[in-house]
Amino acid sequence: MNKIAKIVGWVLGLLGIGFGAWCLASGDAQNTASVDVLLKYAYVLMIAAVVVLLGLTIVKAAVNDPKGLIKAIIFIVIAAALVGVVYAVSAGSPALNVKEQPSAFMLKMTDTMMLLTAILGVGAVCAIIYGVINNAIKSK
């Protein structure tokens, strides 16, 4: 299983580098097709990550501790609530310096993903700091 995860990680990383290079090489003000493909790829990866995370959480909880399944369901409900709240407060403002605006839904989804990324990034930094402090206190 670990080998499969490494292979998938390398494939997705190489695809990201390839799409990024293509976007930088061919993107200009008139031809935005490469940017559209890169954004759609990012959306697919984000959705896949969420689905895999939720699926693995449920499977792990069901196999290891059936009572832990309730905690997993609570986690999923909290995550869904966070996404719902962030989607509700996302502005969906028009893109700057773009002649042809994306649909209102795509603008709202982009704002939602950016806000979620910022919130989860801050949460990750806080978790790292908490872990370091907690380990320092326990090791004394």
DSSP file with accessible surface (Angstrom, degrees, kcal/mol):
  #  RESIDUE AA STRUCTURE BP1 BP2  ACC     N-H-->O    O-->H-N    N-H-->O    O-->H-N    TCO  KAPPA ALPHA  PHI   PSI    X-CA   Y-CA   Z-CA
    1    1 A M     >        0   0  179      0, 0.0     4,-2.1     0, 0.0     5,-0.1   0.000 360.0 360.0 360.0 -39.8    0.0    0.0    0.0
    2    2 A N  H  >  +     0   0  117      1,-0.2     4,-2.0     2,-0.2     5,-0.1   0.867 360.0  53.2 -65.0 -36.4    2.8    2.4    0.8
    3    3 A K  H  > S+     0   0  161      2,-0.2     4,-2.3     1,-0.2    -1,-0.2   0.897 107.8  50.6 -65.7 -39.8    4.4    1.7   -2.6
    4    4 A I  H  > S+     0   0  103      1,-0.2     4,-2.9     2,-0.2     5,-0.2   0.916 108.8  51.8 -63.8 -42.1    1.2    2.5   -4.3
    5    5 A A  H  X S+     0   0   59     -4,-2.1     4,-2.5     1,-0.2    -1,-0.2   0.900 109.9  49.3 -62.6 -39.7    1.0    5.8   -2.4
    6    6 A K  H  X S+     0   0  132     -4,-2.0     4,-2.4     2,-0.2    -1,-0.2   0.928 112.2  47.6 -64.7 -43.3    4.5    6.7   -3.4
    7    7 A I  H  X S+     0   0   99     -4,-2.3     4,-2.6     2,-0.2    -2,-0.2   0.939 113.3  47.5 -64.2 -46.3    3.8    5.9   -7.1
    8    8 A V  H  X S+     0   0   73     -4,-2.9     4,-2.9     1,-0.2     5,-0.3   0.914 111.4  52.3 -61.5 -41.2    0.6    7.9   -7.1
    9    9 A G  H  X S+     0   0   42     -4,-2.5     4,-2.4    -5,-0.2    -1,-0.2   0.920 111.0  46.3 -60.7 -44.6    2.4   10.8   -5.4
   10   10 A W  H  X S+     0   0  181     -4,-2.4     4,-2.8     2,-0.2     5,-0.2   0.918 112.9  49.6 -64.8 -43.2    5.1   10.9   -8.0
   11   11 A V  H  X S+     0   0   74     -4,-2.6     4,-2.5     2,-0.2    -2,-0.2   0.944 113.9  45.0 -62.3 -46.7    2.7   10.7  -10.9
   12   12 A L  H  X S+     0   0   69     -4,-2.9     4,-2.4     1,-0.2    -1,-0.2   0.898 113.4  50.9 -65.6 -38.4    0.5   13.5   -9.5
   13   13 A G  H  X S+     0   0   38     -4,-2.4     4,-2.4    -5,-0.3    -1,-0.2   0.926 111.5  46.9 -63.2 -44.6    3.6   15.6   -8.7
   14   14 A L  H  X S+     0   0  106     -4,-2.8     4,-2.8     2,-0.2    -2,-0.2   0.890 111.3  51.8 -65.4 -38.7    5.0   15.1  -12.3
   15   15 A L  H  X S+     0   0   78     -4,-2.5     4,-3.1    -5,-0.2     5,-0.3   0.921 110.1  49.6 -61.9 -42.6    1.6   16.0  -13.7
   16   16 A G  H  X S+     0   0   28     -4,-2.4     4,-2.6     2,-0.2    -2,-0.2   0.922 112.5  46.5 -62.1 -43.7    1.5   19.1  -11.7
   17   17 A I  H  X S+     0   0  121     -4,-2.4     4,-2.7     2,-0.2     5,-0.2   0.926 114.1  48.9 -64.4 -42.5    5.0   20.1  -12.8
   18   18 A G  H  X S+     0   0   39     -4,-2.8     4,-2.5     2,-0.2    -2,-0.2   0.937 113.9  44.6 -62.9 -47.5    4.1   19.3  -16.4
   19   19 A F  H  X S+     0   0   58     -4,-3.1     4,-2.6     2,-0.2    -1,-0.2   0.900 113.9  51.2 -63.8 -39.3    0.8   21.3  -16.3
   20   20 A G  H  X S+     0   0   21     -4,-2.6     4,-2.5    -5,-0.3    -2,-0.2   0.925 111.3  46.8 -63.5 -43.9    2.6   24.2  -14.5
   21   21 A A  H  X S+     0   0   57     -4,-2.7     4,-2.5     2,-0.2    -2,-0.2   0.916 113.0  49.4 -64.5 -42.0    5.4   24.3  -17.1
   22   22 A W  H  X S+     0   0  111     -4,-2.5     4,-2.5    -5,-0.2     5,-0.3   0.912 111.0  50.6 -62.2 -41.8    2.8   24.2  -19.9
   23   23 A C  H  X S+     0   0   18     -4,-2.6     4,-1.7     1,-0.2    -2,-0.2   0.926 113.5  44.2 -62.5 -45.2    0.8   27.0  -18.3
   24   24 A L  H  < S+     0   0  154     -4,-2.5    -1,-0.2     1,-0.2    -2,-0.2   0.870 116.7  46.9 -68.3 -35.4    3.9   29.2  -18.0
   25   25 A A  H  < S+     0   0   89     -4,-2.5    -2,-0.2    -5,-0.2    -1,-0.2   0.863 125.6  25.0 -76.1 -35.2    5.2   28.4  -21.5
   26   26 A S  H  < S+     0   0   36     -4,-2.5     2,-0.3    -5,-0.2    -2,-0.2   0.512  91.6 109.4-112.1  -5.6    1.9   28.9  -23.4
   27   27 A G     <  +     0   0   32     -4,-1.7     2,-0.3    -5,-0.3     5,-0.2  -0.569  35.4 144.9 -78.6 129.9   -0.1   31.3  -21.3
   28   28 A D        -     0   0   90      3,-1.5    -2,-0.0    -2,-0.3    -3,-0.0  -0.882  63.2 -84.1-146.1-176.0   -0.7   34.8  -22.5
   29   29 A A  S    S+     0   0   81     -2,-0.3    70,-0.2     1,-0.2     3,-0.1   0.824 125.6  38.5 -66.2 -30.9   -3.4   37.4  -22.5
   30   30 A Q  S    S+     0   0  149      1,-0.2     2,-0.7    69,-0.0    -1,-0.2   0.807 114.9  51.6 -90.0 -32.3   -5.2   36.0  -25.5
   31   31 A N        +     0   0   78      1,-0.1    -3,-1.5    -5,-0.1     3,-0.2  -0.865  53.0 156.7-112.8 101.8   -4.8   32.2  -24.9
   32   32 A T     >  +     0   0   68     -2,-0.7     4,-2.1    -5,-0.2     5,-0.2   0.185  40.8 108.7-107.5  16.3   -5.9   31.2  -21.4
   33   33 A A  H  > S+     0   0   47      1,-0.2     4,-2.2     2,-0.2     5,-0.2   0.891  78.2  52.0 -61.7 -39.3   -6.6   27.5  -22.3
   34   34 A S  H  > S+     0   0    1     -3,-0.2     4,-2.3     1,-0.2    -1,-0.2   0.896 108.9  49.9 -67.2 -36.3   -3.5   26.3  -20.3
   35   35 A V  H  > S+     0   0   56      2,-0.2     4,-2.6     1,-0.2    -1,-0.2   0.913 109.3  52.2 -67.0 -40.2   -4.6   28.3  -17.2
   36   36 A D  H  X S+     0   0   76     -4,-2.1     4,-2.5     2,-0.2    -2,-0.2   0.919 110.1  48.3 -61.0 -43.3   -8.1   26.8  -17.4
   37   37 A V  H  X S+     0   0   54     -4,-2.2     4,-2.5     2,-0.2    -2,-0.2   0.923 111.6  50.1 -64.0 -42.2   -6.6   23.2  -17.6
   38   38 A L  H  X S+     0   0   54     -4,-2.3     4,-2.2     1,-0.2    -2,-0.2   0.919 111.7  47.6 -64.2 -41.2   -4.4   23.9  -14.6
   39   39 A L  H  X S+     0   0   75     -4,-2.6     4,-2.4     2,-0.2    -1,-0.2   0.920 112.1  49.1 -66.3 -42.1   -7.2   25.3  -12.6
   40   40 A K  H  X S+     0   0  127     -4,-2.5     4,-2.5     2,-0.2    -2,-0.2   0.900 110.0  52.4 -65.0 -36.6   -9.5   22.3  -13.4
   41   41 A Y  H  X S+     0   0   34     -4,-2.5     4,-2.6     2,-0.2    -1,-0.2   0.921 109.3  49.6 -62.7 -42.2   -6.6   20.0  -12.5
   42   42 A A  H  X S+     0   0   48     -4,-2.2     4,-2.4     2,-0.2    -2,-0.2   0.904 110.3  50.5 -64.0 -40.4   -6.3   21.7   -9.1
   43   43 A Y  H  X S+     0   0   28     -4,-2.4     4,-2.6     2,-0.2     5,-0.2   0.925 110.8  48.7 -62.2 -44.7  -10.1   21.4   -8.6
   44   44 A V  H  X S+     0   0   93     -4,-2.5     4,-2.8     1,-0.2    -2,-0.2   0.923 112.2  48.6 -62.6 -43.2  -10.0   17.7   -9.4
   45   45 A L  H  X S+     0   0   57     -4,-2.6     4,-2.5     2,-0.2    -1,-0.2   0.904 111.5  49.9 -64.3 -39.9   -7.0   17.2   -7.0
   46   46 A M  H  X S+     0   0   54     -4,-2.4     4,-2.1     2,-0.2    -2,-0.2   0.943 113.7  44.7 -64.7 -45.6   -8.8   19.1   -4.2
   47   47 A I  H  X S+     0   0  100     -4,-2.6     4,-2.6     1,-0.2     5,-0.2   0.920 113.7  50.5 -65.4 -42.0  -12.0   17.1   -4.6
   48   48 A A  H  X S+     0   0   46     -4,-2.8     4,-2.8    -5,-0.2     5,-0.3   0.906 109.3  51.6 -62.9 -40.8  -10.0   13.8   -4.9
   49   49 A A  H  X S+     0   0   59     -4,-2.5     4,-2.6    -5,-0.2    -1,-0.2   0.920 111.3  47.1 -62.8 -41.6   -8.1   14.6   -1.7
   50   50 A V  H  X S+     0   0   72     -4,-2.1     4,-2.7     2,-0.2     5,-0.2   0.937 113.5  47.6 -66.4 -44.1  -11.3   15.4    0.2
   51   51 A V  H  X S+     0   0   93     -4,-2.6     4,-2.8     1,-0.2     5,-0.2   0.935 114.4  46.3 -64.0 -44.1  -13.0   12.2   -1.0
   52   52 A V  H  X S+     0   0   83     -4,-2.8     4,-3.0    -5,-0.2     5,-0.3   0.924 112.6  50.7 -65.3 -42.8   -9.9   10.0   -0.2
   53   53 A L  H  X S+     0   0   93     -4,-2.6     4,-2.2    -5,-0.3    -2,-0.2   0.945 114.1  43.5 -60.4 -47.3   -9.5   11.6    3.2
   54   54 A L  H  X S+     0   0   44     -4,-2.7     4,-2.2     2,-0.2    -2,-0.2   0.920 115.2  49.1 -65.7 -42.5  -13.1   11.1    4.2
   55   55 A G  H  X S+     0   0   34     -4,-2.8     4,-2.6    -5,-0.2     5,-0.2   0.935 113.1  45.9 -63.0 -46.1  -13.1    7.5    2.8
   56   56 A L  H  X S+     0   0  104     -4,-3.0     4,-2.7    -5,-0.2     5,-0.3   0.875 110.5  54.6 -66.5 -35.0  -10.0    6.5    4.6
   57   57 A T  H  X S+     0   0   37     -4,-2.2     4,-2.2    -5,-0.3    -1,-0.2   0.938 112.0  43.3 -62.3 -45.3  -11.2    8.1    7.8
   58   58 A I  H  X S+     0   0   69     -4,-2.2     4,-2.5     2,-0.2    -2,-0.2   0.938 116.3  46.6 -67.6 -44.7  -14.4    6.1    7.7
   59   59 A V  H  X S+     0   0   87     -4,-2.6     4,-2.4     2,-0.2     5,-0.3   0.937 113.8  48.0 -64.8 -45.5  -12.7    2.8    6.8
   60   60 A K  H  X S+     0   0  141     -4,-2.7     4,-2.6    -5,-0.2     5,-0.5   0.918 113.9  47.1 -61.9 -43.3  -10.0    3.2    9.4
   61   61 A A  H  X S+     0   0   15     -4,-2.2     4,-1.6    -5,-0.3     7,-0.4   0.901 113.2  48.5 -66.3 -39.1  -12.5    4.0   12.1
   62   62 A A  H  < S+     0   0   46     -4,-2.5    -2,-0.2    -5,-0.2    -1,-0.2   0.885 117.9  40.0 -70.1 -36.2  -14.7    1.1   11.1
   63   63 A V  H  < S+     0   0  110     -4,-2.4    -2,-0.2    -5,-0.2    -3,-0.2   0.938 123.7  35.0 -78.7 -49.7  -11.9   -1.4   11.0
   64   64 A N  H  < S+     0   0  113     -4,-2.6    -3,-0.2    -5,-0.3    -2,-0.2   0.908 136.7   0.8 -74.3 -46.0   -9.9   -0.3   14.1
   65   65 A D    ><  -     0   0   80     -4,-1.6     3,-1.4    -5,-0.5     4,-0.5  -0.795  54.4-162.3-150.1 101.8  -12.6    0.8   16.4
   66   66 A P  T >  S+     0   0   93      0, 0.0     3,-1.1     0, 0.0     4,-0.4   0.827  97.6  56.0 -57.5 -29.6  -16.3    0.6   15.5
   67   67 A K  T >> S+     0   0  171      1,-0.3     3,-1.0     2,-0.2     4,-0.6   0.791  97.7  63.6 -71.0 -26.0  -17.0    3.1   18.3
   68   68 A G  H <> S+     0   0   12     -3,-1.4     4,-2.1    -7,-0.4    -1,-0.3   0.607  82.2  80.8 -70.3 -12.1  -14.6    5.4   16.7
   69   69 A L  H <> S+     0   0   55     -3,-1.1     4,-2.5    -4,-0.5    -1,-0.2   0.866  86.9  56.2 -61.9 -33.6  -16.9    5.5   13.7
   70   70 A I  H <> S+     0   0  114     -3,-1.0     4,-2.5    -4,-0.4    -1,-0.2   0.921 106.6  49.3 -64.3 -41.6  -19.0    8.0   15.5
   71   71 A K  H  X S+     0   0  161     -4,-0.6     4,-2.5     1,-0.2    -1,-0.2   0.897 110.4  51.5 -63.2 -39.6  -16.0   10.3   15.9
   72   72 A A  H  X S+     0   0    6     -4,-2.1     4,-2.4     2,-0.2    -2,-0.2   0.914 109.8  48.6 -64.4 -40.7  -15.3    9.9   12.2
   73   73 A I  H  X S+     0   0   90     -4,-2.5     4,-2.5     2,-0.2    -2,-0.2   0.914 110.7  50.8 -66.4 -39.0  -18.8   10.9   11.3
   74   74 A I  H  X S+     0   0   92     -4,-2.5     4,-2.6     2,-0.2    -2,-0.2   0.922 109.5  51.6 -62.6 -41.5  -18.6   13.9   13.7
   75   75 A F  H  X S+     0   0   88     -4,-2.5     4,-2.7     1,-0.2    -2,-0.2   0.925 110.1  48.9 -59.5 -43.6  -15.3   14.9   11.9
   76   76 A I  H  X S+     0   0   39     -4,-2.4     4,-2.7     2,-0.2    -2,-0.2   0.912 110.8  49.8 -65.0 -41.2  -17.1   14.6    8.5
   77   77 A V  H  X S+     0   0   93     -4,-2.5     4,-2.6     2,-0.2    -2,-0.2   0.927 112.0  48.1 -64.4 -42.1  -20.0   16.7    9.7
   78   78 A I  H  X S+     0   0  108     -4,-2.6     4,-2.5     2,-0.2    -2,-0.2   0.924 112.5  49.0 -63.9 -42.8  -17.6   19.4   11.0
   79   79 A A  H  X S+     0   0   31     -4,-2.7     4,-2.5     2,-0.2    -2,-0.2   0.923 112.1  48.3 -63.5 -42.0  -15.6   19.4    7.8
   80   80 A A  H  X S+     0   0   62     -4,-2.7     4,-2.6     1,-0.2    -1,-0.2   0.900 111.1  50.8 -65.3 -38.6  -18.8   19.7    5.7
   81   81 A A  H  X S+     0   0   55     -4,-2.6     4,-2.8     2,-0.2     5,-0.2   0.910 109.3  51.1 -64.6 -40.9  -20.0   22.6    8.0
   82   82 A L  H  X S+     0   0   60     -4,-2.5     4,-2.7     2,-0.2     5,-0.2   0.943 111.8  46.6 -61.5 -45.6  -16.6   24.3    7.5
   83   83 A V  H  X S+     0   0   68     -4,-2.5     4,-2.8     1,-0.2    -2,-0.2   0.921 113.0  50.2 -63.0 -41.9  -16.9   24.0    3.7
   84   84 A G  H  X S+     0   0   40     -4,-2.6     4,-2.3     2,-0.2    -2,-0.2   0.924 112.4  45.9 -62.8 -43.0  -20.5   25.2    3.8
   85   85 A V  H  X S+     0   0   92     -4,-2.8     4,-2.0     2,-0.2    -2,-0.2   0.932 114.1  48.2 -66.4 -43.9  -19.7   28.3    5.9
   86   86 A V  H  X S+     0   0    5     -4,-2.7     4,-1.1    -5,-0.2    -2,-0.2   0.914 111.8  50.1 -64.6 -39.5  -16.7   29.1    3.8
   87   87 A Y  H  < S+     0   0   89     -4,-2.8     3,-0.4    -5,-0.2    -1,-0.2   0.909 109.6  52.2 -63.0 -39.3  -18.7   28.7    0.6
   88   88 A A  H  < S+     0   0   71     -4,-2.3    -1,-0.2     1,-0.2    -2,-0.2   0.860 114.1  41.5 -66.8 -34.7  -21.4   31.0    2.1
   89   89 A V  H  < S+     0   0  100     -4,-2.0    -1,-0.2    -5,-0.1    -2,-0.2   0.553  87.0 113.7 -92.5  -5.9  -19.0   33.8    2.9
   90   90 A S     <  -     0   0    4     -4,-1.1    22,-0.1    -3,-0.4    18,-0.1  -0.445  58.6-148.8 -67.0 136.3  -17.0   33.5   -0.3
   91   91 A A        -     0   0   79     -2,-0.2    -1,-0.1    16,-0.1    17,-0.1   0.892   6.0-152.6 -76.2 -43.6  -17.4   36.7   -2.4
   92   92 A G        +     0   0   18     15,-0.3    16,-0.3    16,-0.2    15,-0.1   0.856  29.1 179.6  70.5  32.3  -17.1   35.3   -5.9
   93   93 A S        -     0   0   68     14,-0.2    -1,-0.1     1,-0.1     3,-0.1  -0.297  35.2 -88.2 -68.0 153.6  -15.8   38.7   -7.1
   94   94 A P        -     0   0   90      0, 0.0     2,-0.1     0, 0.0    -1,-0.1  -0.234  46.1-104.5 -61.5 147.4  -14.9   39.1  -10.7
   95   95 A A    >   -     0   0   35      7,-0.1     3,-0.6    -3,-0.1     2,-0.2  -0.465  36.3-118.9 -71.8 145.3  -11.3   38.3  -11.8
   96   96 A L  T 3  S+     0   0  149      1,-0.2     3,-0.1    -2,-0.1    -1,-0.1  -0.597  87.1   9.7 -87.3 148.5   -9.1   41.2  -12.5
   97   97 A N  T 3  S+     0   0  175     -2,-0.2     2,-0.4     1,-0.2    -1,-0.2   0.841  94.2 126.2  56.1  36.3   -7.4   41.9  -15.8
   98   98 A V    <   -     0   0   62     -3,-0.6    -1,-0.2     1,-0.1     3,-0.1  -0.992  46.2-162.9-125.2 125.2   -9.5   39.2  -17.6
   99   99 A K  S    S+     0   0  193     -2,-0.4     2,-0.7   -70,-0.2    -1,-0.1   0.930  85.5  43.8 -71.4 -46.4  -11.6   40.0  -20.6
  100  100 A E  S    S-     0   0  173      0, 0.0    -1,-0.2     0, 0.0     0, 0.0  -0.875  86.1-146.0-105.7 107.8  -13.8   37.0  -20.5
  101  101 A Q        -     0   0   76     -2,-0.7     3,-0.1    -3,-0.1    -2,-0.0  -0.449  14.9-119.6 -73.9 141.2  -15.0   36.3  -17.0
  102  102 A P        -     0   0   62      0, 0.0    -7,-0.1     0, 0.0    -1,-0.1  -0.229  48.5 -74.4 -66.3 171.8  -15.5   32.8  -15.7
  103  103 A S     >  -     0   0   67      1,-0.1     4,-2.2     4,-0.0     5,-0.2  -0.194  41.9-111.3 -65.5 160.4  -19.0   31.8  -14.6
  104  104 A A  H  > S+     0   0   80      1,-0.2     4,-2.4     2,-0.2     5,-0.2   0.873 118.8  55.3 -61.9 -35.7  -20.2   33.0  -11.2
  105  105 A F  H  > S+     0   0  121      1,-0.2     4,-2.7     2,-0.2    -1,-0.2   0.922 107.4  48.1 -63.5 -44.1  -20.1   29.4   -9.9
  106  106 A M  H  > S+     0   0   55      2,-0.2     4,-2.4     1,-0.2    -1,-0.2   0.890 111.3  50.8 -65.8 -38.4  -16.4   29.1  -10.9
  107  107 A L  H  X S+     0   0   22     -4,-2.2     4,-2.2     2,-0.2   -15,-0.3   0.926 112.4  46.7 -63.6 -42.3  -15.5   32.4   -9.3
  108  108 A K  H  X S+     0   0   49     -4,-2.4     4,-2.4   -16,-0.3    -2,-0.2   0.912 112.6  49.6 -66.4 -41.4  -17.3   31.4   -6.1
  109  109 A M  H  X S+     0   0   46     -4,-2.7     4,-2.7     2,-0.2     5,-0.2   0.898 109.9  51.5 -65.2 -39.0  -15.6   28.0   -6.1
  110  110 A T  H  X S+     0   0   40     -4,-2.4     4,-2.3     2,-0.2    -2,-0.2   0.937 111.6  46.3 -63.9 -45.9  -12.2   29.6   -6.6
  111  111 A D  H  X S+     0   0   36     -4,-2.2     4,-2.5     2,-0.2    -2,-0.2   0.901 112.0  52.3 -62.3 -39.7  -12.7   32.0   -3.7
  112  112 A T  H  X S+     0   0    4     -4,-2.4     4,-2.8     1,-0.2    -2,-0.2   0.942 110.4  46.9 -62.0 -46.8  -14.0   29.1   -1.5
  113  113 A M  H  X S+     0   0   25     -4,-2.7     4,-2.5     1,-0.2    -1,-0.2   0.890 111.6  51.3 -64.6 -38.0  -10.9   27.0   -2.3
  114  114 A M  H  X S+     0   0  123     -4,-2.3     4,-2.2    -5,-0.2    -1,-0.2   0.932 112.5  45.7 -65.5 -43.2   -8.6   29.9   -1.6
  115  115 A L  H  X S+     0   0   70     -4,-2.5     4,-2.7     2,-0.2    -2,-0.2   0.916 113.3  49.6 -65.6 -42.7  -10.2   30.6    1.8
  116  116 A L  H  X S+     0   0   18     -4,-2.8     4,-2.9     1,-0.2     5,-0.3   0.907 109.8  51.7 -62.3 -41.1  -10.2   26.9    2.7
  117  117 A T  H  X S+     0   0   86     -4,-2.5     4,-2.3    -5,-0.2    -1,-0.2   0.921 111.7  46.7 -61.4 -43.5   -6.5   26.7    1.8
  118  118 A A  H  X S+     0   0   56     -4,-2.2     4,-2.5     2,-0.2     5,-0.2   0.937 114.3  46.8 -64.7 -44.5   -5.7   29.7    4.0
  119  119 A I  H  X S+     0   0   75     -4,-2.7     4,-2.4     1,-0.2    -2,-0.2   0.939 115.5  44.8 -64.5 -45.7   -7.8   28.3    6.9
  120  120 A L  H  X S+     0   0  102     -4,-2.9     4,-2.4     2,-0.2    -1,-0.2   0.856 111.7  53.8 -69.5 -32.9   -6.3   24.8    6.7
  121  121 A G  H  X S+     0   0   35     -4,-2.3     4,-2.3    -5,-0.3    -2,-0.2   0.932 110.3  45.8 -64.5 -45.4   -2.8   26.3    6.3
  122  122 A V  H  X S+     0   0   94     -4,-2.5     4,-2.6     1,-0.2    -2,-0.2   0.918 112.8  51.8 -63.3 -41.0   -3.1   28.3    9.5
  123  123 A G  H  X S+     0   0   40     -4,-2.4     4,-2.4    -5,-0.2    -2,-0.2   0.900 108.9  50.3 -61.7 -40.2   -4.5   25.3   11.2
  124  124 A A  H  X S+     0   0   52     -4,-2.4     4,-2.3     2,-0.2    -1,-0.2   0.917 110.6  48.7 -65.2 -42.8   -1.6   23.2   10.1
  125  125 A V  H  X S+     0   0   85     -4,-2.3     4,-2.5     2,-0.2    -2,-0.2   0.932 112.3  48.9 -63.1 -42.8    0.9   25.7   11.4
  126  126 A C  H  X S+     0   0   74     -4,-2.6     4,-2.8     1,-0.2    -2,-0.2   0.903 110.5  51.3 -63.4 -39.6   -0.9   25.9   14.7
  127  127 A A  H  X S+     0   0   61     -4,-2.4     4,-2.5     2,-0.2    -1,-0.2   0.893 110.2  49.1 -65.4 -38.7   -0.9   22.1   14.9
  128  128 A I  H  X S+     0   0  112     -4,-2.3     4,-2.5     2,-0.2    -2,-0.2   0.938 112.7  46.8 -65.1 -46.9    2.8   22.0   14.3
  129  129 A I  H  X S+     0   0   93     -4,-2.5     4,-2.5     1,-0.2     5,-0.2   0.933 113.2  49.3 -61.6 -44.5    3.5   24.6   16.9
  130  130 A Y  H  X S+     0   0  157     -4,-2.8     4,-3.0     1,-0.2     5,-0.2   0.917 111.1  50.3 -60.2 -43.3    1.2   22.8   19.4
  131  131 A G  H  X S+     0   0   24     -4,-2.5     4,-2.6     2,-0.2    -1,-0.2   0.909 110.9  48.1 -63.1 -42.3    3.0   19.5   18.7
  132  132 A V  H  X S+     0   0   96     -4,-2.5     4,-2.2     2,-0.2    -2,-0.2   0.940 115.3  44.4 -64.4 -45.8    6.4   21.0   19.2
  133  133 A I  H  X S+     0   0   93     -4,-2.5     4,-2.3    -5,-0.2    -2,-0.2   0.930 113.9  50.3 -65.2 -42.7    5.4   22.6   22.5
  134  134 A N  H  X S+     0   0   42     -4,-3.0     4,-2.4    -5,-0.2    -2,-0.2   0.912 111.9  47.3 -62.8 -43.5    3.6   19.5   23.7
  135  135 A N  H  X S+     0   0  108     -4,-2.6     4,-1.8    -5,-0.2    -1,-0.2   0.873 110.7  52.6 -65.6 -37.1    6.6   17.3   22.9
  136  136 A A  H  < S+     0   0   52     -4,-2.2     4,-0.4    -5,-0.2    -2,-0.2   0.903 112.0  45.4 -66.1 -38.7    8.9   19.7   24.7
  137  137 A I  H >< S+     0   0  116     -4,-2.3     3,-0.9     1,-0.2    -2,-0.2   0.922 114.5  47.6 -70.5 -42.1    6.8   19.7   27.8
  138  138 A K  H 3< S+     0   0  154     -4,-2.4    -1,-0.2     1,-0.2    -2,-0.2   0.794 105.1  59.7 -69.6 -28.7    6.4   15.9   27.8
  139  139 A S  T 3<        0   0  100     -4,-1.8    -1,-0.2    -5,-0.2    -2,-0.2   0.595 360.0 360.0 -79.4  -8.9   10.1   15.2   27.3
  140  140 A K    <         0   0  219     -3,-0.9    -3,-0.1    -4,-0.4    -4,-0.0  -0.178 360.0 360.0 -74.6 360.0   11.1   17.0   30.5
